[in-house]
């Protein structure tokens, strides 16, 4: 399925106070929603992988999600990918509570799917199929949307404030299909209403699934390319009565200014064409990338593989900047990584196709034919993943093993800096299907962080490795470009 080519928007820096517009990434968390080829059936069962596999969060094949919140007893707060909110008791283990998310959209609706891990399901407070009961006391899923990204600063549960309910609010479904929308201004509910949701228990007893459809008109009609405020919370009731805890992706319930960023679509980067190519020596010379827009990535504006590591840390622990240019022969990618502790103990120096992802390393991905496959295309000879570590190990197995070297299909080099390391890549255009000037390719950059044990994090510019449909786009400009040509769309 092709990603939609839509409105270009300039991105402001993710720093300082939250902004009130649909073009600005707020300094919180970031995820993408992707266009769906057809509307999913809202029945509570995430079994239509031919639909949900195209959603933001989907891993190759669609059966799992890289957008997750789950129990991790190595973390001080016990959870990776999210936060334990109001709680009277801590969870016992990974079976107690957790969630996976998929988010998509079409011309009419926003769609959200949540697979909840929960080994004791209780629904004693809000009657089955009832409206506006005490849903928060039962096992339930709450979706919060700030459709105009206005970041209303204070907690509001009145259900009457147009600043909140005019473009969103709270939408809740319990494990027994009681629903609540009072804090969204009581919009119409049902298969043909403003919104609709259903849940179904998993047959293996590990929890339940929830599916939501929310009309974009109820959210102020955001368009592809817009950023809206968004978060999801799961309530956990283990023994009846009050709930024991609430798990949330980010922020605080009913407080728009704390919600994360949800982009309807993907990012795009326009790479200028240069007459003098960079020297690929691992030392980023600004003059060699003159005219290329510098992109800064941090924990606020990146997507993460939560299966691989966490998504919360200081910029000095992991962040990066990148530039891309091209000439008649090749595409050049420069990545300047901030990383306070460098480790390269898994892939031997100068080795090929070792466990590079377990070390401090940079991965670049090309979907050269822009096929946007669910997964990694194997039809094209060398498109795929190119990896280089701080100690000069490389990996290109997932690009079908082109030849590495200065006069070969691709090459890379690294240097250590006072704040981390730099890596430069050169990939011959002949290696990635000879894209013409003006061509659009799927593109992603992922940076791995190894602080001494297993990989602690993987920070992506856009999407998820080896799942082409989630990549951003790179445009090979036939000439110089304006800095405003880096965009979301």
N, C-alpha and C positions, 0 to 999 in steps of 0.2 A: 504494500500500500504506500502511495506517495504522501509525504508530508505536504501540508498546504502552504503554498507560497503566498504570503500575506504581508500586512503592513510592517514597515521597518520603523523601529524606534531607537533613538539614542539612549544609551544606558548611563545613568548617573552613578557615581561611586557609592559603594555600600559602606558608608561611614556617617557618623553623626546621628542626628535625630531621624526617626522614621518620617518618610515623606508621604504626602497625600495625593498620589496620582497613580495611574495604571502603567506608567512607563519607568518607574523607579524601583530598583531592588532595595528593599529595606534591610537594615543590618540585623537580620534574624536568621532564618533558615530558608532554603530554596529548593523547590522541586518543579517538575514539569508535568503538565497534562498533555496528552497527545490525541489527535483526531482519530475517532473510531470509524471503521468502514461501515458499520451498521449499529443500530441501537441494541444494547443488550436487553434481554428479557429480565425484568426486575421481579425475581422470584426468590431471592435470598441465596441462591446456589451459584457459586462462581465456577460453573462447569462449561461455560461457552468460551473455551480458550481461543477459538477462532475469532472472538471479539475482544476479550480482555487482554490477549497477548499483544495487542496494539496499543495498550494504555501506558501512560507514564507509570513507572514502577516495575513493569514487566521485565523479567529476565528472558533469555532466549527460549522460545517455545511457550512462554507465558505461564508455566505452572507454578513459579515462585515469584517473589518480588524483592528487588533490591531496596525498596522503601519499607523499612521494618522498624519496629520497636520491640526489643526482647530482653529477657533477663540475662544479666551477665554479672556473676558474682565477683569478677575482677574489678568492676567499676565501683567507685565509692558510693554512687547513688543507685547501684544495682541494675541499671538499665543502659542499654546501648541503643542509640538512635532516637531517644525520646526521654521523657521525664516522668517520674512518679509524682503525681500531684497530691491532692488531699488523700491521706491514708491514715487509718487507725492502726493497721498492722502492716508489716512488710510482707511481701510475697514469700512463699516457701521455696519455690524453685521455678525452673523455666516452664513448667506445666501450668503454673498458677495463673499467669496473665501475660499476654503479648499480642501483637498485631502486625499484619502485613497489609499494605495498601496498593491499590491500583486506581488511577484517575485518568479519565478520558473526557472527550466532549464531541459534540457535533454542532450543527447550525442552530439547534434549539435548546440543548440541555448540557448540563455538567453531570457526569456519571462517576460515582465513587463506589468502590468495592473494598470491603474490609474482611479479612479472615482473622478471627479472634481465637487466640489460644486461651482456653479456660477449662480447667478440669472439674469444676463444680459450678453448674449453671443454676441460678436462682431467679425466679420471676414471681415474687409473692406480693409486690407492692403496687404495681400498675397492672390492671386487669388486661388479659389478652385482647388485642385489637382496640383497646380503649384510646381515648384522646386526652392529652394534657394531664395525665396522671403523674405520680411521683416516679418517673422513669429513671431518675438518677440513683434511686435506691436499689435498682435491679441491675442485672447484667445487661448492658446496653451500649450502643455506639452513638456518639454525638458528633455531628459535622458542623463546624463553624465557618461561615463565609462572610468576608468583608468585600462585597462585589465591586465596589468602586475604589477599594484600597485607600479609604479615607483615614484609616487608623484612628478611629474615635478613641480618645485617650483614657476614658474612665469606664469602669465596669458598668454595664447597663443590662438589666433583666426586665425592664418595664414592658417590653413588647409593643410599645407605642412610639418610641423615638424614631422619627423618620431618618435620622442620621445612621441608624443601625438597620432597622427592619425594611427601610426603603430599598436596600440593595443586599439583603442577606439576613443574617441572624443565626439561630441555632436550630438544627434539624436532628431529631432523635428517633431511633427505633430500638426497641428492646428485643431480647431473645425470644419473647413470646408475641412480638409484633404489636405491642402497644407503641403509640407514636406520640411525640410531643413537638409542637411548633409554636407555642405561645410566645416564646422569645424571638420568633421570626415574624410576629404580627398576625399569626393564625391565617396563613395562606391556604388556598384550597389543597386538599390532600386526596390522592387517588391515582389510578392509572392514567387519567387524563387531566389531573389537576396540576397545580403549580409545582408540586413535588410528590414523590412516592418512594417508599422504601419497604423492603421485606427482609426477614432473616430466615435462616434454616440451620438446624443443628447438624453437625458433622457426624456421619455414621460411625466413625471410629472413636467417638467420645472425647475428642481432644478440644472441642469448642464449638463455635458456630460461625456462620458467614452472614454478612449484611451487604445488600446492594441498595444504592440510592440513585434516584434521578431527580435533579433540581433544575427547573426551567431557568434558562439564562435571562429571561425577562424578569424573573423574580430577583435576579442578582444585578439588575441595572444594565443588562445587555452588554456584558464584556465581549470583546471581539478577539479573534486569534491575534496573538502578539501582545495582548494585555496581561498585566500582572494583577492578581487579586489576592486579598488576604485570605488565609486558609489554615485550618488545623483540624485534627481529629482527636477525639478523646474516647476512651473505653472505660466504662465503669465495671467494677468487679464486686459482686455480692456472693460470698462463699457459703453463707449459712442462714439466709433470710434476714428480715429486718433491714438495718442500715447496710450500705455497702462498705466494704473494707478498704477500697482504694480506687483511685482513678489514674489511668495511664494516658499521657497526652504526647502527641508528636512534638509540639512546641507551644509555649505561651501559657496564658491563663484563660479559662472559659469566660466568655462574654466580654472580653477586653480586646477590642480589635487591634489596638496598637501593639499587642504582643503576638499576633498571629504571624505565621510564616508566609513566604512568597510562593504563589503558584502561578507559573507562566503557562498561558494557553498557547502552546507551540514550542519552538526551539530557538536557540541562538544562531546568529549568522555572523561570519567574519569575512570581510573582503580583503584579499591579499593583493598588494600592488605588484606590478611587474617591474623588475629592475634590469638595468643594462649591465651592471657590474655585480656579480653574485657574491654572497658572503664567503669568507674563508671558513671552512668547517674545522675549527680547531678547539671548540669548546669554550671559547672566549667571546662573549657577546659584545661586539663593537657596535655602538649605536649608529654610527655612520653607515654600516653595512645593511642596516634595516631601516634606514631613513624612509619616511613615508608610510611605514607600517604602523598600524595602531597598536599600542601597548595595551594588553589586557591583563588586569590584576585579578587573580582568583584567591579566595579565602573561604572560610567555613560558612560565610553568609550567602555566597552567590554560586556555590558549587553543588553538584550532586555527588552522592557517595554510595559506594557499595557497602551497605551496613553489614552484610555478611562477612566482609573482609576487615572491618574496623569501625571505629567510632567516627562521629562527625562534629565533635565539640573539642576545641583546643585553641590555644593562643596562636596568633599569626607567626610568632617566632618559632613555634613548634612545626608548623607546616603552612605554607602559602607559596604562591608562585606567580610569575608574570610570563607572558609569551608574546612573540611576534611571528608573523609568517609572511614571506615574500616568495616570488617565483621568477624564473627567467625562461628562456626558450627551452632549456634542458631539464630543469628540475624544480621541485618545491623545497623550500628551506624553512625549517621550524627551529626557533630558538626559545629555550625555556630556562628562566632564572628562578631557581628554587630556594626559598628560605627554609632552612631545616637546622635546628640547633644541635642535633646529634646525628652524625652520619654513620651508617652501618652497612657493610657489604660482606656478609658472612655466609651467604647461601650459594650464589653463583660465582664461581672462581673467576678471578681477573682474566679478561681476554677470552673467556669461554663463550661458546655458542649454545643457545637453546637450553640453558640451565633455568633454575627457579628464580628468575630475575624479579618476579613480583614480590618475593620475600625480602628483597633488599631495597634500599633507597634507589629509585629508578623512575624514569619517565617513559610512558607508553604513548605513541601516537597511532591513530586509527584513520584509515581511509575507506570510505565506501565509494570507490572510484566511479562506478557506474550509477551511483545515486539510486540504487535499487530499493533501499529502505527495507531490507529483508528483516523478518523476525528471526534474529540469529545472525550468523556470519555466512556470507555467500561463499561458496566454494567453486562457483562457476567461473569466476575471474581469476586469472593465474596468480597475481601477486597482491591484489588489494587485501587489506587486513591490518594487522598489528605489527608495529616496529618498536622495539624496546632497547633501551640502553641504560646501564647502571653507572654509579659513580666510580666503579673500579674497571670500567671498560668491558664488562660482559654485555653481550647482545643477544636478543631473541627475535627471530623472524619466522618461527615455525608456523604461527597463525597467519602469516602472509604467504604460506606455501613455499618457504625457504628460497627466497631470492639470494643472489650472491652479495656478500658484504665486503666492502673495501672501497678505497679512495677512487678507484677507476671501475667500480662495479655497479650493481643495481641500486645500492644505497650505502650510506656511511653515516657515522655519528662520532662525536667526540665530547669528552667531559673535562671539566676542571673544578677544583675545589675553591670556594671563595670564603671570605670572612664570615658570611652569614649562611652558607650552605653550599650550593654547587650550581653549575651551569652546564647545559647540554645543548648541542646543536646537531640537527639532522639535515641530511641531504637525501632526498628520494627522487630518483630519476622519473621523469614523466612517463618514459617508456615502461617503467616498472608498475605504474598505476594506470595503465590503459590509455596513455597518451592524451590527457585532457587538453582540449583547445582553450585558447584565451576566451574568457567569459564563461567557462564551464563551471557548473555547480557540483560539488562532491560532498557526500557525508563526511564529517570530520569530528574527531574528539581527541582530547589530551587527558591522560590520567597520570597522576603523580602518586607513587607509593611511598609510604613512610615506615621505615623499620627502625625502631629505637632499641633493638637488642634482642628481642625474642621473636615472636611472630609479627607479621605486618600489623601495624596499629591503625592505618587509615589508607584509603585510596580516594583522592580528590579529583573529580572529573569536571571538565569544562561544561559538558552537556551530555547527560545520559549515562549509559552503562556499557562497559567494554563487551565487545563481541555481539552486541545486539544493535544492528545497524539502524533500525527504525528510531532509536533513541538519540542518535548522534545529532549534533548541530550541523550546519552547512558552512562550507568554505567556497567562496567565489574567487576564481582566478581572474582578476581584473586585467584587461588588455593594456593598462597603463597605470599611472599614479592614481591614488584615491584620496578622498577627503576623510578626515578622522570620523566624520559623522556616518561613514558607511559601515561601521561596526554596529550591529543592531540585534534586536530581538525580532523575531517574526513568527 
